[in-house]
Amino acid sequence: AKTLGQAEMWFGAGRGASSAVVVLFGSGVGACVTTDPIGPGRALEWGHLKVSVRGRLCRCGARGCLEAYAGAEALLARWREAGGRPPHGADEETALAAFVAAAYPGDGATADPAAVAVLEETAEYLGAGFADLVNLFQPERILVGGWAGLLLGTRFLAAVEEHARAYALAYPAARVTMGMGLLGPEAVTVGAAILPLADFFARGGRREESGPVGEAPAWAETVRERAAR
């Protein structure tokens, strides 16, 4: 999430924004919040925001996390539970592409009701999650990336945005724009390459100074001893 955010802020849809939240959709969901266009952003465990008390079990072990409803893994699980049939033996990306095609078929074909229902419910959960980002950080932009986000696309994002504006406070919601990232599936790789530059510029172009190494705190020694047992 941090590398995706860095790439989109420097070279993608975040250019020119004073603040942004870049959302990463993959097997799970995460986000990067940036309040300094030059410096590195901060990764958020946004996927573990609670959207349903005593809700679905998340892979983190807690219940009701956004990721339990919105990541690719959760989307496919919920589609199966609703009667959908992902391609047998397909990897996650191929299965999600089949899910999206079932919900948004072309050439006048009939949409799969189970896929449509899951997507509509997911759009509302994500809208609530976006609204929390708007209310907490009041960003200028919210951008969506990651392989699953790119597969879901602008049509799905429009539904998410509608819910987000309904759930968010009116003042910050009126001042945020929502859109897709521009750098495609290679955005994370681009961001990883420029993170050292972002750190360098954040230090004013100076080398990182190494100070004297102090004595390790007592708790650190205790942790090491327990790990060695």
Disulfide bonds with the S-S distance in Angstrom:
none
